[in-house]
Amino acid sequence: MKVLVTYVSQTGNTKKVAESIYGAVSDDKEILPLTEVNSLEEYDLVFIGFPVNQFNAPKEAQEFLKNKTEGKDIALFMTHGVPEGADPISDWISTARGQASGANIVGTFNCQGEVAQKVMDMLQNSDDPQMQAFAEMCASGKGQPDASKLERAEEFAKDMVAQKKAWTE
């Protein structure tokens, strides 16, 4: 089985998670930034990761999910500024699933990542109460993803690979 781990990372959070997922896979594997992936043809399982920005995946991730995942087994992973379990996360996951509607989504993983200071400043200084509330939620993300979240990402990777192998036996 051949596995690809691909990602978009703007501050390094998603890259850390991608590297943890990659490290947990013992099969034939590659890790590449999303912008370097032309085709998923040769892969049996693809992990696709991105940060959530402005309530959605970055444009390049959205386009990739819409145009390159048809018929593939995909495991999504995302980083975001809010604590795990926060209300908007399920909407973000649903949106990403919808963008990859032609793929077989085998699982999803999400964890909090540290929000860039310039974004925190913008949220805190906003006149919009919703943006100020996001700033409060994001404050708990300092130093994230931490070792426990990266271990959870490794377990997610192992589970997805085991699941894929079970389907093909």
N, C-alpha and C positions, 0 to 999 in steps of 0.2 A: 504494500500500500504506500502511496506517495502523498505526502501532506505538505500544504503550503500555509504559511502564516504570513499574512500581509496586513498592512496597517497604514493609517494616516496618524501622525503625531506632530502636534504643534509646540508642545511644551516639554515633551519627553515622557509624560505619564503613560500614554498609550503604548509607546515603544517599550517601556519597562514591562508592561503586561504582555506584550507580544513576545518579548524575549523569555519571559517565564513560561509562556505556553510552548514556545519553541523548545526550550530546555527540557520540558516534560515529555515531549514526543520522542519515542525511541525508534520509530520507523524512518524510512527514507523521507527526508524533509528539506524544505527550503524556507528561508525567511527573507522577505523583500518588502521595501516600501511599496505602497499601492501604485504609485506612479510608474514603477518599473515592471508591472505585471501587464503583459499583453493578452494572455489567454490563460484559461483555467483547464484547458483540454487535457493536460497530462496529469492532473491531480485528482485523487480519489476523495479527499477531504480538504476543505479550505476554511481556515480561520480568517475572518475579516474583522479588523478592529479600527475604531475611530473614536475621537472625542465628540461629545455632544456640545455643539456651539449654537447659541440662539435657538434652542429647542429642537435641533436636528443635527444630522451628520453633516460634515463639510460637503460642499458641492461635488468634489471629486469622488468621495465615497458614495454619495447618492447616485451619481452617474454610473459608477462601477456596479453597484448593486442592481440597478435597473437594466444595464446593458451587457453585463459579462457573466452573470451567475445562472443563467437559464439551465435547468436540468442538473445542476451541481448540488452536492451535499455541502452545506455551508454551516459553520458555527460562527455566530456573531459575538464580538466582545466590544464593549464600549466603556469609556471613562467619562465621568461627568463631575460637576462641582458639588452636587448635593449629596447628603448622606444616603447610604443604601436604604431602600424602603420608602424614600420620599415619594409623594404622590405623582409627580410628573414622569417618573422613570418608566412606568408601564406604558404610558403614551409614546415615549421615545422608542421603546422596544417595538411597539406595534407599528410605528411609522417605518422603522428600519425593515421590519418583516415585510411590510407592504411594498417597499422599494425593491425588495428581492423576491417579488411574488412568483417568479418563474423558477426559483430555486427550492430545494428541500432544506428548510432550516432545521437542523438537527439539535440545536441548543443555543442558548444565549447566556452571556456572562456580563455583568456590569459591576463597576466599583467606583468609588469616589477617587478623584484625583485633585491635586492642588491646583487651584485657579490662579492664573497669572495675576501679578499685582496690578497691572494696568487695567485688567478686567474688573478686579475687585474694586479699584478706585472708581471706575465708571459706574458700577452697580451701586456703590455706597453713596455716590454724589448725584444719583439720578433723582428726579422729581417723582418718578413712578414708584408708588408703594410696592408693586410687585417686584420690581428690580431691587429695591431695598431689602425686601424679604428674602430674595435669592442671595443677596450679599450675606445676610445673617446665616443662612443655611450653609453657604460655601465656606464660611470662616472655619468650620470644623475640619476642612480638608487640608490644613497645613501639614506638609510632610507625607501626603498620600500620593500614590498607593504605598502602604507600608508592607512589611514582610508578611503579615497575616493575609493581606489581600492578594499578594503575589502568590502565596501558597494556595489560596483558593483558586486562582487562575490556573495553577499547575494541575490541581485536582480536576478542574473543569476540562482541561485538555486531555488528561488521561481518560476521563469518563467518555468524552466524545470519540476518542480513538477506539476505546473498547466497544462502544455502541456501534460504531461503523463496522468493526470487525465482526461483531455478532450478526449484523445484517447480511454480511457477505459469506458467512459460513453455510 
